[in-house]
């Protein structure tokens, strides 16, 4: 599916300032917010798109990655409308006002640079395993692209022999003061992005971004009992953060392939055991398949009907987080009706059928054959 242009979603140009993007977000978020448009699916979808676009364009690092590489620069989080970034998807109207004006009032009295570290962007990957691998647990080595801290400038974005200098616009505070009526308000400095420092000469290795694109490899341990939709988090294995800030996290979503023998129902395994009519009528013992070294056996009593389900305690899947505890195995008996009979077999079944009609037993199953 073709990716939407995030600047078009926000209705701003690619050269828009952070303030212009924030102002556009406020207008669009208030216009499309579900509280103002109850029951409107179109408004809800527009609200999600605006939130997703704003979550990228309001973050300097994500915006730089998007400007340089498009959706691919966001480590896979941009697919399908950038759902990977939550933005303000669940926010109420009060939250939107609070988020938009937070920067305006945060430094109104003190003017100090914010010490809150901005983490790098998270990365989302997916991995597929077999049901047997989900039973035992496994390891998968994943290759993926990520932004790593530039070793030449240590993430500052500045040429090593030039360094950084104090921002002249905000005088190193990271914020600038504005007077509007009776209010004195502070905003993030548009020149230094709130860092309080500006680059004198950009690093030649990373072109001033502070990071470089690299292929990374990581071995992910998948625990026993995982199911489709289980998401594993590997801390600080995502994109590098701004200088001296922590990296984002890596999220790996697991999907489990269908198994030819078992169906899965949570921690339970469902197995369909086929038996012949004589086995069902006379009773028998069958050996069941298993992912463990143990081969469980099931005694099927005489007269077992088609569709009867037997439960084998703790013969199912391990429970996630507690591999010693297991679900059950549910065995559904399916009695096979012979499709082709020899003359002799037909004679024998006719004799059996007559004896059952004479009241010598239950001929419920035979009625299926002779009906």
N, C-alpha and C positions, 0 to 999 in steps of 0.2 A: 504494500500500500504506500502511495506517495506521501512523504512527510509534509505537514503544513509548515509554512514559514512562520516562525514564532513572532517575528516583528509585525507581520501582517495580522496575526491573531490579536496582538496588542494595539494595532493601529498606529504604530510609531515607525520612524525611519531607523535604519541601521546605525546612524550616528546619534541617536537619542541619548540624552543624559540619564543618569540614574533617577533624577527628580522627575523627568518627563515620563519615564517608564512607570514610576510609582504613581504619578498622577493619573496616567492612563489606566493602570490597574484598578485604582480606587473607583473611577467612574464606571468601568466595565463590570467590576465585581458587584457594585451596588445595583447596577442595572439588571444583571442576570441572577442575583442571589435568589435561591429557592424560597426564602422567607417572603420575598416580594413577588414571587411568581409561583404560588402554590399549585402543584399538580402539573406544571409545564415541563415536559421532558426536554423540549428544545432549550429552555432556559437553563435547566440543570446541566445539559451537555455543554452549553456555551460557558457556563460558570466553571466547569471542570477544565475546559480548554484554556480559559483565561488564567486559572490558577496554575496549570502546568507550565504555560508559557512564562508567567511571572516568576515561578520558582527557578527557572533557568536564567532569564535575563536580569533578575535582581541580584544574582550572585556573580561577582566579577570573574571568578575562576570558571564557572560553568558557561558564562557568556563568552569568555575568551575561547574556550574549547569549541563552543557552538559556532562562533564566527570563523574559526580556523578550519574546522573539519565538518561542520554541519552536525546532523544527528549522530553520526558515527563517532564524533568526539566526546560523546557523553557515555561511552562504555556500554552501549546497548540499552541504556535507560530511556532513550528517546523513542523507541519503537512504539507504534500505535498511539501517537498523541502524547508521548512523554508521561505516561502514567507512573513511571518510576519515581517521579518527584511528587510528593504529596501536596506541596504548596499550602493553601489554606482551604483544602477541599472540604473539611468538616467545620469551618469557622462560621460563627454567627455574625450578624451585622456589627455587634459591639466589638467582636474580635478583629474585624477588618479595620474599623476605625482605630482600634488600639495598635494594630500592627503598622498601619500607615503613619500614624503620628508619633510612634514610639521614638523614632530618631529625632523628631522635632523638639521634644520636651526632655529627652534623656540628659542632654548636656546643658540645659538652660541655665543652671546655677553654677555648675562646677567647671565645665569646659575641659575636663580631662579626657584624654584619649581612652576609648574603651579597651579594656584588657581582655575581653571575651574572645577566645581563639575561634577562628572559623575553620571548621574541619573541611577536609577535601570531600569531593563528591563520592557518593556510594556507587558501587557497580553491581549489577544483577546478572547472574549467569544461570543456566539450567543444565541439569545432568539427568540422564536416563539410566536406570538400573533394572535388572531382572528381579523377579519376585524372590528367587533364591538368594540373590545378593542382598535384597532387603531383609531376608530372614537372618543371614549370618552377619551382615554388615560388610562393608568393603571400603576400598580406597580408590579414588579417581584423580588422576593428574589432569588439570585443566590448563589450557593455554588461553590467554586473553590479553587484550591491549589495555594499558593504563598509563596515566600520567605520573611520572616519577620526578622527585625533586632533582633539579639540575645540579650535578656535582661541581660544575665549573663555578657557579655563583652561590651554591648552597641554598637555592630557592629565593634569593633576594631579587633576581631579575637584573641585577646590576653587573656591569663588567668588573671583574675582580680588582683591577687597579684603580677603579673610580669610586666604587662604593655607592652609598646613599647619602643624601643630604636632607636636612630638615625642610619640610614643605613650607614655602613662603606664604602660601595662601592661608593656612590654618595655624602657622607657627609651631608645627609639631604636635598639635593637640588632636588632629584627626577630625576636627569638627569646626564648622564656621558658624558665627552668630548672625542671626537675621532679626530685625526689629519690625514687627507688624502690629501697628496700633499700640496697645498697652503691653503687648507680649514681646519678650526677648526670647527667641527660640534658636536652637542649635540643630544643624544638619550635618550629615556626613560630608566631609570635604570632597568636592567633585574632582579635585586634582590628584589627591593621593589615595582616594578610595578609603579614607579612614585610618590609614597606616601612620600618618604623621611624617612620612618620609617619601621622597621621590627619587627616581633613578636619574643619575647624572648621565651615564652612558649605558645603554642596554647591553646585556650579556650577549655575545655573539653565538653562544651555544644554544640558547633557548629563546633568543630574540626578545628578551625582557619579560617573558611570561613567568619565569621561575621554575618551569617544569619542562620535561621532554617526554615525548611519546615513546613507550617501550613495550615490547612483548614480555609478559610475565608468565611464570609457570608456578603452580601451587598444587600440592597434593591435599585433597580434601578427604577427611575421614567421615564416612557415612555410617552412622550407628545402626545396629540391628533394630528392626521394627519400623523403619521409616515408611511413610505412605506417600502417595502422590499429593503434592501440595506442601509437603514438609519443607521448610526453608531453614537452611543452615547459615549462621552468621560467622564470618571470620573477621575479627576486629583489625582495623587499620590495614587491610589488604586492598583497599580501593584506591581512588585517585589521591595523589599527594595533595596536602593542604598548602595554603600560602606559607611563606617563610616562617619557620619555627612553629607551625601549627600541625596538629595531628592529621594523618590521612583518613580518608573515609573508610567505610567497611565494605566487605565483599559479601553479597548475599547469593547463596546457591539454592535454587529451587529444585527439588527432586521430583521426578515422575517415575512411576513403576510400570514396567511393561506388563501386558496381560500374559498369564501363564497358560500353557496348553492343558495342564492337568487340574489346576486349582482355580477357583474363584475366591476373591478376597472380600470379606465383609468386616471391616475394621481389623480387629486382632484375630478374627476367626477365619479359618480356611474351609471352603465348601468343596467337597469332592463327590463326584457322581460315580457310584460303583455299579457297574452292570453285572447282572447275574442271569443265569438261564432259568427257565420255568422249573425244572427239577431242583435246582439249587434253592430257589425261593420256597418251593413246596416242601422239600425235605430238610432244609437248613444246611448251612455250610460255614466254613471259616475262610476268610479272605485276608490276604496281606495287602496293606495299603501303602501307597507311595509316601515319601517323607523327605524333607530337606535335611534331616539329621541322620546320623548313623543308625538310629533305631528305626526298625520297620514295624509300625504298629499293626496289630491284627484285630480283626473284627469278627465276632461270632454272630452270624445271621441266623436267627431262630427259624424253625420250620413254620411255614405259613406266612412268611413276611410278604406284605402287600407292596405293589409298585408305589413308589413315592414315599415310603417310610423313611424317616430321618433318624439316624443314630448320632449321639453326641459323644465324642471322645475328649475327655477333659484334658486341658493343657497340652494338646497336640497341634495347636495352631501357631500363629505368628507371635514372636516376642513382642512385649509391650514396650513402646518407645520410652527410653529412660530407665527401664527396669527389665533387662534381658532375661532375668531369672523367672519372671512372670510371663506366662504365655496364654494366649487365647485358646479356644477349643477348635477341634476339627469336626465339622458337621458332614456326615456321610449320608447322602441320599441314594437309596436303592432304586435302581431302574431295572425292571424285569423285562428281558428281551423276548419278544414273541417271534418264534421261528417263521421265516418268510417262505421257505421251501421245505417240504416234507416228502420223504420216500413213501412208497405204498405201505411198507411195514410200519413206519412211524405213524402214519395216518390210522392204520388198523388199531395200533396200541392206544392211541389217543381216543379213538372212537369207543373202545372198550372201557377206558377210564371215564369217559364222558357218560356212558350208559350207567356205570356203577354209581357215579355221582348223582345222576338223575334219580336213581333208585333210592336215594337218601343215604348213601354211604359216606357222604362228605360234602364239602363246599366246592361247587364247580364255577365259582365266580370268575376265575381267571380263564377257564376253558371256554366260557361263553364268548370271550374276546376272540378266541381262535375260530370257533364254529359259527359265529354270527356273521 
